Amino acid sequence: MNDDTKQPTLFDPPPANGTPEASHSLAKSVFEKWALKDCGRWLSGGTPTRNNPAYWGGDIPWISAKSLKHFYIYDSNEYVTEAGAMNGTRLVPPGTILFVVRGMSLANEFRIGIAQRSVTFNQDLKALIANEHFDPLFLAYMLKAKEKYIMNLADASSHGTLRLQTELLEQLPIPLPPLPEQRKIARILGAWDRALSDLDALLAAKRRRKQGLAQRLLTGRVRLPGFDEPWREVKIGQLLKPVKRPVDWDDKRLYRLVSLRRGGEGLFWRSPLYGHQISTKTLMVTRTGDFLISRMQVVHGATGLTTPEFDGAHVSNSYLILVPRKENIIDTAFFAELSKQPFMRHLAYLSSYGVHIEKMTFNPRLYFNSKISIPPTVEEQREIKKVLDAADAEIAALEAWRAALARQKKGLMQRLLTGEIRVRLEEGDNPDLSGLRDLNRSTTTPTTSTTPPTPHRDNPDLSGLGDLNRSTTTPTTSTTPPTPHRDNPDLSGLGDLNRSTTTPITPRRDNPAGDNPDLNRSGGGDTS
């Protein structure tokens, strides 16, 4: 094959002028375009009558806009029987593409998926069964890649609900690469999806592990090595006291405002305002180490620690600022972690009053009179916090890892599906990975300085994911996390504390030293 007829491949340099327009014209020149309406058979769904119980409660998933939340469709929150599938809805085979055409979700996303088993669907969705010219998975990825364009086709119906203008959607141009190339592209992107799915499973396992660690360590059920004095029961008011640091008001001053997120998620920056823009002129200054409580949102977990990032920031006068009553009696970072636990959330609820959960007001006096159990020394409190911080660091590293991989997949998908880069089909190549050696340089979105994991460990430029390439819905015990706790000096000696615990644990009121299991031994203590 001479240079004039050679098809571009993944390894080819960009066009001479290197402009996006040149890349786009390349895609137009190498792929024929079809209107979406001609890419397969379109079907509408429906809802079997709910007045007939014989139609519902079977084993056939019934997909709605509410349940269509994943690209690969395996199940749903509702199921119909065979009789239900034949009356009022439609049964479609595996490989069918389903997407939402009506519903308020169109304001934020275009929900699309591909059925992995036979399913039924309702009237808010359309089904597309690809014809012989298209690979179903390739076509689904193509529509997903055009999400923003498709969302712009949505308008409001007479009832105010958003709907896609089907006649416009049907005219959407779809590139038609050769069928083997479609399948290759679909397999490549599928490998990325499997990697992301497995990272999600690992992240879920890490979060459960952190939750289990916190429930055991923050209730005294399990003690760290070197600490064996009994925990003590004290009133919160014996540990913490309120302070006020009012600002000297100046209408010309720019105030750095912060608020607390619900669920113990900590502080976040609000938009700064000048004094003349603020109606209630009673702000307070918060300092590093303060423990903050939002009086109006505490029942929703709006508590948190002021970290160095927020030192000197300004909070509303409706916030309660607490500091240690005495030196070396309580570590506020430990107390902030403790306050995330369900029993502390319940305690805050009992210390509030009101007729509606969204309008309850916090009573500090009741809160300060409440008793809790804590480690007897700040040294033990800080060591517990250190262990939990190490678990959080592992989770944060995995989250960054996943975000980088998702950006890489997005850039790759944009270029593969437009023909800007072409896969190379050669006999004997790994069907999932041929032509991907230079993938890290082919994404349109820059990657972070830390190379993210990619979907296969055997490619020298795509290594790092290990066995995470396996498609799993739940993590297996054989999966080795990137930063195993046994290799982390802050998490060593924790035995099987990896074991997740989801049931909230009530803090123990008595905790004799002899009843505390040694975390160095396998098992990590009783969780019953």
C-alpha positions as CSV (number, residue, x, y, z in Angstrom):
1,M,0.0,0.0,0.0
2,N,1.5,3.4,-1.0
3,D,1.4,6.5,1.1
4,D,-1.4,8.0,-1.0
5,T,-3.8,5.2,-0.1
6,K,-2.7,4.3,3.4
7,Q,-5.4,4.7,6.0
8,P,-4.5,6.8,9.0
9,T,-3.8,4.8,12.2
10,L,-3.5,5.6,15.9
11,F,0.2,6.1,15.5
12,D,0.0,8.7,12.7
13,P,0.9,12.3,13.4
14,P,-1.9,15.0,13.2
15,P,-2.4,16.9,10.0
16,A,0.3,19.2,8.9
17,N,-1.3,22.4,10.2
18,G,-2.3,20.6,13.4
19,T,-5.6,22.5,13.7
20,P,-8.8,21.1,15.2
21,E,-10.5,21.9,11.9
22,A,-8.1,19.7,10.0
23,S,-8.7,16.8,12.4
24,H,-12.5,17.3,12.0
25,S,-12.2,17.3,8.2
26,L,-10.1,14.1,8.4
27,A,-13.0,12.5,10.2
28,K,-15.4,13.6,7.5
29,S,-13.2,12.2,4.8
30,V,-12.8,8.7,6.2
31,F,-16.2,7.9,7.6
32,E,-19.5,7.8,5.7
33,K,-22.4,9.4,7.7
34,W,-25.8,7.9,8.4
35,A,-28.8,9.5,9.9
36,L,-29.6,7.9,13.3
37,K,-33.0,6.9,12.1
38,D,-31.4,4.6,9.5
39,C,-29.0,3.0,12.0
40,G,-31.5,0.4,13.3
41,R,-35.1,-0.2,14.4
42,W,-36.7,2.2,16.7
43,L,-39.2,1.0,19.3
44,S,-41.5,2.6,21.9
45,G,-42.2,1.2,25.4
46,G,-45.0,1.4,27.8
47,T,-46.3,0.6,31.3
48,P,-48.5,-2.5,32.0
49,T,-51.5,-1.7,34.1
50,R,-50.8,-1.7,37.8
51,N,-54.3,-2.9,38.5
52,N,-53.4,-6.4,37.5
53,P,-50.9,-7.9,40.0
54,A,-50.2,-10.7,37.5
55,Y,-48.2,-8.3,35.4
56,W,-45.8,-7.2,38.2
57,G,-43.2,-8.8,40.4
58,G,-41.7,-11.2,37.9
59,D,-38.0,-11.5,36.8
60,I,-37.9,-9.3,33.7
61,P,-36.4,-5.9,34.4
62,W,-38.7,-3.0,33.5
63,I,-36.5,0.1,32.7
64,S,-37.7,3.6,33.4
65,A,-35.9,7.0,33.3
66,K,-35.5,6.6,37.1
67,S,-33.8,3.2,36.9
68,L,-31.7,4.0,33.8
69,K,-28.6,5.1,35.7
70,H,-25.8,2.8,34.3
71,F,-24.5,2.3,30.8
72,Y,-24.6,-1.5,31.1
73,I,-28.2,-2.4,31.9
74,Y,-28.5,-5.6,34.0
75,D,-31.5,-4.9,36.3
76,S,-34.0,-2.4,37.5
77,N,-35.9,-1.3,40.6
78,E,-39.1,-2.9,39.1
79,Y,-39.8,-6.2,37.4
80,V,-42.6,-7.5,35.3
81,T,-43.8,-11.0,34.6
82,E,-44.0,-12.7,31.1
83,A,-47.6,-11.7,31.0
84,G,-46.8,-8.1,31.9
85,A,-44.1,-8.1,29.1
86,M,-46.8,-9.0,26.6
87,N,-49.3,-6.4,27.8
88,G,-48.6,-2.7,27.8
89,T,-44.8,-2.7,27.4
90,R,-42.3,-4.1,25.0
91,L,-39.6,-6.8,25.5
92,V,-36.3,-6.2,23.7
93,P,-33.2,-8.5,23.4
94,P,-29.7,-8.0,24.8
95,G,-27.7,-5.5,22.9
96,T,-30.7,-3.1,22.6
97,I,-29.8,0.6,23.2
98,L,-32.2,2.4,25.5
99,F,-32.2,6.1,26.1
100,V,-34.5,8.7,27.8
101,V,-36.6,10.9,25.6
102,R,-38.8,12.5,28.3
103,G,-38.2,13.6,31.8
104,M,-36.5,16.3,33.9
105,S,-33.2,14.3,33.9
106,L,-32.7,15.7,30.4
107,A,-31.8,19.1,32.1
108,N,-28.6,17.6,33.5
109,E,-27.8,14.4,31.5
110,F,-28.7,12.2,28.6
111,R,-29.3,8.8,30.1
112,I,-28.4,6.0,27.8
113,G,-27.5,2.3,28.3
114,I,-27.2,-1.0,26.5
115,A,-29.2,-4.0,27.7
116,Q,-27.1,-7.0,28.9
117,R,-30.2,-9.2,29.1
118,S,-33.8,-9.1,27.8
119,V,-35.6,-6.2,29.3
120,T,-38.8,-4.2,29.0
121,F,-39.1,-0.4,29.2
122,N,-41.6,2.4,29.7
123,Q,-42.9,5.2,27.5
124,D,-40.3,7.7,28.7
125,L,-37.6,5.8,26.8
126,K,-36.9,4.8,23.2
127,A,-35.2,1.6,22.1
128,L,-32.8,1.3,19.2
129,I,-31.9,-2.1,17.8
130,A,-28.8,-1.6,15.6
131,N,-29.0,-3.0,12.1
132,E,-26.3,-5.2,10.4
133,H,-24.1,-2.2,9.6
134,F,-23.5,-1.1,13.2
135,D,-22.1,-2.7,16.3
136,P,-24.6,-2.0,19.1
137,L,-21.9,-1.1,21.7
138,F,-20.2,1.2,19.2
139,L,-23.5,2.9,18.4
140,A,-24.3,3.4,22.1
141,Y,-20.8,4.9,22.8
142,M,-21.4,7.2,19.8
143,L,-24.6,8.5,21.3
144,K,-23.0,8.9,24.7
145,A,-20.2,11.0,23.1
146,K,-22.9,13.3,21.6
147,E,-24.6,13.9,25.0
148,K,-24.3,17.7,25.1
149,Y,-25.6,18.0,21.6
150,I,-28.5,15.7,22.2
151,M,-29.4,17.5,25.5
152,N,-29.7,20.8,23.5
153,L,-32.4,19.2,21.4
154,A,-34.7,18.9,24.5
155,D,-37.5,21.3,25.0
156,A,-40.4,21.7,27.4
157,S,-43.7,19.9,26.7
158,S,-47.1,21.4,27.5
159,H,-46.9,19.9,31.0
160,G,-43.5,21.4,31.6
161,T,-41.6,18.1,31.4
162,L,-38.5,18.1,29.2
163,R,-38.7,15.9,26.0
164,L,-36.4,15.2,23.2
165,Q,-37.6,16.2,19.7
166,T,-37.5,12.8,18.2
167,E,-37.6,14.1,14.6
168,L,-34.4,16.1,15.2
169,L,-32.7,13.2,17.1
170,E,-33.5,10.9,14.1
171,Q,-31.5,13.2,11.8
172,L,-28.3,13.1,14.1
173,P,-25.4,12.2,11.8
174,I,-23.6,9.0,12.8
175,P,-20.2,8.1,11.3
176,L,-20.0,4.6,9.9
177,P,-16.5,3.1,10.2
178,P,-16.0,-0.5,8.9
179,L,-17.7,-3.0,11.2
180,P,-14.5,-4.6,12.4
181,E,-13.2,-1.2,13.4
182,Q,-16.5,-0.4,15.2
183,R,-16.1,-3.6,17.2
184,K,-12.5,-2.8,18.0
185,I,-13.3,0.7,19.2
186,A,-16.1,-0.6,21.3
187,R,-13.8,-3.2,22.9
188,I,-11.2,-0.5,23.6
189,L,-13.7,1.8,25.3
190,G,-15.2,-1.2,27.1
191,A,-11.8,-2.0,28.6
192,W,-11.8,1.6,30.0
193,D,-15.3,1.1,31.4
194,R,-14.3,-2.1,33.1
195,A,-11.3,-0.4,34.7
196,L,-13.5,2.4,36.0
197,S,-16.0,0.0,37.3
198,D,-13.4,-2.0,39.2
199,L,-11.9,1.2,40.6
200,D,-15.5,2.1,41.8
201,A,-15.7,-1.3,43.5
202,L,-12.3,-0.8,45.2
203,L,-13.3,2.7,46.3
204,A,-16.6,1.4,47.8
205,A,-14.6,-1.3,49.7
206,K,-12.2,1.3,51.0
207,R,-15.0,3.5,52.2
208,R,-16.6,0.6,54.0
209,R,-13.3,-0.2,55.5
210,K,-12.9,3.4,56.7
211,Q,-16.4,3.2,58.2
212,G,-15.6,0.0,60.0
213,L,-12.3,1.4,61.4
214,A,-14.1,4.5,62.6
215,Q,-16.9,2.6,64.3
216,R,-14.5,0.4,66.2
217,L,-11.8,2.9,67.0
218,L,-14.1,5.8,67.9
219,T,-16.2,3.7,70.3
220,G,-13.4,2.0,72.2
221,R,-14.4,-1.5,70.9
222,V,-10.9,-1.8,69.5
223,R,-7.8,-0.2,71.0
224,L,-4.5,0.7,69.3
225,P,-1.4,-1.0,70.6
226,G,0.2,0.7,73.6
227,F,-3.1,2.1,75.0
228,D,-4.9,0.2,77.6
229,E,-6.3,2.7,80.1
230,P,-10.1,2.6,80.3
231,W,-12.0,5.2,78.4
232,R,-13.8,7.7,80.5
233,E,-17.3,9.2,80.4
234,V,-17.5,13.0,80.4
235,K,-20.0,15.7,79.6
236,I,-19.3,17.5,76.3
237,G,-19.4,20.8,78.3
238,Q,-16.4,19.5,80.4
239,L,-14.4,19.2,77.2
240,L,-15.4,22.2,75.0
241,K,-16.4,25.8,75.6
242,P,-17.9,28.4,73.2
243,V,-15.9,31.4,72.1
244,K,-16.8,34.5,70.1
245,R,-14.4,36.5,67.9
246,P,-16.6,39.3,66.4
247,V,-15.2,41.3,63.6
248,D,-14.8,45.0,63.7
249,W,-17.3,45.9,60.9
250,D,-16.2,47.8,57.9
251,D,-18.6,48.2,54.9
252,K,-15.6,48.6,52.6
253,R,-13.9,45.4,53.8
254,L,-14.0,42.2,51.8
255,Y,-15.0,39.3,54.0
256,R,-13.9,35.7,53.3
257,L,-17.0,33.7,54.0
258,V,-17.2,29.9,54.8
259,S,-20.1,27.5,55.5
260,L,-20.4,23.9,56.7
261,R,-21.6,21.1,54.5
262,R,-24.1,18.6,55.7
263,G,-23.0,15.0,56.6
264,G,-19.8,16.0,58.3
265,E,-18.2,17.0,55.0
266,G,-16.5,20.1,56.5
267,L,-16.0,23.7,55.5
268,F,-16.2,25.2,52.1
269,W,-15.6,28.6,50.7
270,R,-18.5,30.9,49.7
271,S,-18.3,33.9,47.5
272,P,-16.5,36.7,49.3
273,L,-18.6,39.8,50.0
274,Y,-17.9,43.4,50.9
275,G,-19.4,44.6,54.2
276,H,-22.0,46.8,52.5
277,Q,-23.3,43.6,50.7
278,I,-24.0,41.7,53.9
279,S,-27.3,42.5,55.6
280,T,-26.6,40.9,59.0
281,K,-23.4,42.5,60.2
282,T,-22.4,40.0,62.9
283,L,-19.7,37.8,61.5
284,M,-17.2,35.8,63.6
285,V,-13.6,34.8,62.9
286,T,-12.7,31.2,63.0
287,R,-9.2,29.9,63.7
288,T,-7.4,26.6,63.0
289,G,-8.5,23.9,65.5
290,D,-12.0,25.4,66.1
291,F,-14.9,23.0,66.2
292,L,-17.8,24.5,64.4
293,I,-21.6,23.7,64.7
294,S,-24.3,25.1,62.4
295,R,-27.2,25.7,64.8
296,M,-29.7,25.4,62.0
297,Q,-28.2,22.4,60.2
298,V,-26.6,20.3,63.0
299,V,-29.3,17.6,62.8
300,H,-28.0,17.0,59.2
301,G,-24.4,16.6,60.3
302,A,-23.3,20.2,59.7
303,T,-20.3,20.2,62.0
304,G,-16.6,20.3,61.3
305,L,-13.1,21.3,62.1
306,T,-11.4,24.6,61.0
307,T,-8.3,23.4,59.1
308,P,-5.3,25.7,58.3
309,E,-6.8,26.4,54.9
310,F,-9.7,28.3,56.5
311,D,-7.8,30.0,59.3
312,G,-9.1,33.6,59.7
313,A,-12.2,33.0,57.6
314,H,-15.5,34.5,58.6
315,V,-18.6,32.6,59.7
316,S,-22.2,33.6,60.4
317,N,-23.2,34.4,64.0
318,S,-25.5,31.4,63.8
319,Y,-22.5,29.2,64.0
320,L,-21.2,27.9,67.4
321,I,-17.4,28.0,67.7
322,L,-16.0,25.6,70.3
323,V,-12.5,25.2,71.7
324,P,-11.0,22.9,74.3
325,R,-11.9,24.0,77.8
326,K,-8.6,22.9,79.2
327,E,-5.2,22.0,77.6
328,N,-4.6,18.3,76.9
329,I,-8.1,17.2,77.6
330,I,-9.6,16.9,74.1
331,D,-8.1,17.0,70.6
332,T,-10.6,18.9,68.4
333,A,-9.6,17.0,65.3
334,F,-10.5,13.8,67.1
335,F,-13.8,15.3,68.3
336,A,-14.7,16.4,64.8
337,E,-14.1,12.8,63.5
338,L,-16.2,11.5,66.5
339,S,-19.0,13.9,65.6
340,K,-19.5,12.2,62.2
341,Q,-20.6,9.0,63.9
342,P,-24.4,8.1,63.9
343,F,-24.7,8.2,67.7
344,M,-23.3,11.7,67.8
345,R,-25.7,12.8,65.0
346,H,-28.5,11.4,67.1
347,L,-27.2,13.2,70.2
348,A,-27.3,16.5,68.2
349,Y,-30.9,15.7,67.2
350,L,-31.9,15.1,70.8
351,S,-30.3,18.5,71.6
352,S,-32.5,20.3,69.1
353,Y,-36.2,21.3,69.0
354,G,-38.7,22.2,66.4
355,V,-41.8,20.9,64.5
356,H,-40.0,20.0,61.3
357,I,-36.6,18.4,60.6
358,E,-35.7,21.3,58.3
359,K,-36.6,23.9,60.9
360,M,-35.1,22.5,64.1
361,T,-33.0,24.7,66.3
362,F,-30.0,23.6,68.3
363,N,-29.9,24.0,72.1
364,P,-26.2,24.2,73.2
365,R,-27.2,23.6,76.9
366,L,-28.7,20.2,76.2
367,Y,-25.7,19.4,74.0
368,F,-23.1,20.4,76.6
369,N,-24.9,18.3,79.3
370,S,-24.8,15.1,77.1
371,K,-22.2,12.5,78.1
372,I,-19.9,10.7,75.7
373,S,-17.0,8.2,76.1
374,I,-13.5,9.3,75.0
375,P,-9.9,8.0,75.3
376,P,-8.3,9.1,78.5
377,T,-5.4,10.9,76.8
378,V,-5.0,13.2,73.9
379,E,-2.1,11.0,72.7
380,E,-4.5,8.1,72.0
381,Q,-7.0,10.5,70.5
382,R,-4.4,11.8,68.0
383,E,-3.2,8.3,67.2
384,I,-6.8,7.2,66.3
385,K,-7.2,10.3,64.2
386,K,-3.8,9.5,62.5
387,V,-5.1,6.0,61.5
388,L,-8.3,7.4,60.1
389,D,-6.5,10.1,58.2
390,A,-4.3,7.5,56.6
391,A,-7.5,5.6,55.4
392,D,-8.9,8.9,54.1
393,A,-5.6,9.5,52.2
394,E,-5.9,6.1,50.5
395,I,-9.5,7.0,49.4
396,A,-8.4,10.4,48.1
397,A,-5.6,8.9,46.1
398,L,-8.0,6.4,44.5
399,E,-10.5,9.1,43.7
400,A,-7.8,11.2,42.0
401,W,-6.7,8.0,40.2
402,R,-10.2,7.4,38.9
403,A,-10.7,11.0,37.8
404,A,-7.6,10.9,35.7
405,L,-8.6,7.6,34.1
406,A,-12.1,9.1,33.4
407,R,-10.5,12.1,31.7
408,Q,-8.3,9.9,29.6
409,K,-11.2,7.8,28.5
410,K,-13.2,10.9,27.6
411,G,-10.4,12.2,25.4
412,L,-9.8,8.9,23.8
413,M,-13.5,8.4,23.1
414,Q,-13.8,11.8,21.4
415,R,-10.9,11.0,19.0
416,L,-11.8,7.4,18.3
417,L,-15.4,8.0,17.5
418,T,-14.7,10.9,15.2
419,G,-12.0,9.1,13.2
420,E,-9.4,11.6,14.4
421,I,-7.3,8.6,15.3
422,R,-7.8,5.1,13.9
423,V,-7.3,1.7,15.4
424,R,-5.0,-0.7,13.6
425,L,-6.5,-4.1,12.7
426,E,-3.8,-6.7,12.3
427,E,-4.1,-10.5,12.6
428,G,-2.6,-11.7,15.9
429,D,-3.0,-8.4,17.7
430,N,-4.7,-8.5,21.1
431,P,-8.3,-7.6,20.0
432,D,-8.7,-5.3,23.0
433,L,-5.4,-3.5,23.0
434,S,-3.8,-3.4,19.5
435,G,-2.8,0.1,18.5
436,L,-2.9,1.5,22.0
437,R,0.8,1.7,22.8
438,D,0.8,5.5,22.5
439,L,-2.5,6.1,24.1
440,N,-1.3,8.3,26.9
441,R,-0.2,10.8,24.2
442,S,-3.4,10.6,22.2
443,T,-5.9,11.9,24.7
444,T,-7.4,15.4,24.1
445,T,-7.6,16.1,27.8
446,P,-4.3,16.5,29.6
447,T,-3.6,13.9,32.2
448,T,-2.2,14.7,35.6
449,S,1.5,14.5,36.4
450,T,0.8,11.2,38.1
451,T,0.1,8.7,35.3
452,P,-3.3,7.2,36.0
453,P,-4.0,3.5,35.8
454,T,-5.2,2.2,32.4
455,P,-7.2,-0.8,31.5
456,H,-4.5,-3.5,31.0
457,R,-1.4,-4.5,32.9
458,D,0.4,-6.2,30.1
459,N,0.9,-3.1,27.9
460,P,4.1,-1.2,29.0
461,D,2.3,2.1,28.6
462,L,-0.9,0.9,30.1
463,S,0.3,-0.9,33.2
464,G,-0.7,-0.1,36.7
465,L,-4.2,-1.5,37.0
466,G,-3.2,-5.0,37.8
467,D,-6.1,-7.4,38.3
468,L,-8.5,-4.5,38.5
469,N,-9.1,-5.2,34.8
470,R,-11.5,-7.9,35.8
471,S,-15.1,-6.8,35.5
472,T,-16.6,-7.2,39.0
473,T,-19.5,-5.7,40.8
474,T,-18.1,-6.4,44.2
475,P,-14.4,-6.4,45.3
476,T,-12.8,-9.8,45.8
477,T,-10.5,-10.6,48.7
478,S,-7.7,-11.4,46.2
479,T,-7.7,-7.9,44.8
480,T,-4.6,-6.1,46.1
481,P,-5.3,-2.4,46.6
482,P,-2.7,0.1,45.3
483,T,-1.8,1.2,48.8
484,P,-2.5,-1.8,51.0
485,H,-3.0,-0.9,54.7
486,R,-0.4,-3.5,55.7
487,D,2.3,-1.5,53.9
488,N,1.1,1.9,55.3
489,P,3.0,2.7,58.5
490,D,-0.1,4.5,59.8
491,L,-2.4,1.5,59.2
492,S,0.0,-1.3,60.1
493,G,-1.0,-3.7,62.9
494,L,-4.7,-3.4,62.1
495,G,-5.2,-7.0,61.2
496,D,-8.6,-7.5,59.6
497,L,-10.1,-4.2,60.5
498,N,-10.4,-4.1,56.7
499,R,-13.7,-5.8,57.5
500,S,-16.5,-3.4,56.8
501,T,-19.1,-2.6,59.4
502,T,-22.2,-0.7,58.3
503,T,-24.4,-1.0,61.3
504,P,-24.0,2.0,63.6
505,I,-22.4,1.0,67.0
506,T,-23.6,2.5,70.2
507,P,-20.5,3.8,72.2
508,R,-19.6,1.6,75.2
509,R,-20.0,3.1,78.6
510,D,-17.6,0.7,80.2
511,N,-14.4,-0.4,78.6
512,P,-12.0,-2.1,81.0
513,A,-8.5,-2.5,79.7
514,G,-8.6,-6.2,79.8
515,D,-11.6,-6.3,77.4
516,N,-9.7,-4.6,74.6
517,P,-8.5,-6.9,71.8
518,D,-4.9,-6.5,70.5
519,L,-5.1,-5.3,66.9
520,N,-1.9,-7.1,66.0
521,R,-3.6,-10.4,65.9
522,S,-5.7,-11.4,63.0
523,G,-9.4,-10.6,63.3
524,G,-8.9,-7.1,64.8
525,G,-11.4,-7.5,67.6
526,D,-15.0,-8.5,68.0
527,T,-17.6,-6.4,66.2
528,S,-20.6,-8.0,67.7
